[in-house]
Amino acid sequence: MRLVEALQVTAAVFGAAASIFASAERGIVKRLRREGATTAKTAIDLPRLRPLARWHLARLVAQGAVVVGEQGRAHLDEAMYAPVRRKRRIVGASLAAITFAVVVVLYTIFG
């Protein structure tokens, strides 16, 4: 397998995994925005979520990006969500660069 092919396979696998992983969070944020749930007054009840989405919701709540009120209604705090998104982009780019470097090194060694 040539280096280009190894990189293509790696990119496809990691891209698919990242897409599945991120789609749960995007779905939560998209729903809150679509329904205008950006303040405590406009908070909504979230439907029953799948395990991965529940995990993402718990992380967003812990980071302050999603606020769940006393009645269990949730809303998105855009000011708190912006740094969360920025950090995720930086981490994603870093992981992509590290993965690229590892594939190149492994190919060079075992190639």
Secondary structure, 3 states (H helix, E strand, C coil): CCHHHHHHHHHHHHHHHHHHHHHHHHHHHHHHHHCCCCCCCCCECCCCCCHHHHHHHHHHHHCCCEEECCCCCEEECHHHHHHHHHHHHHHHHHHHHHHHHHHHHHHHHHC
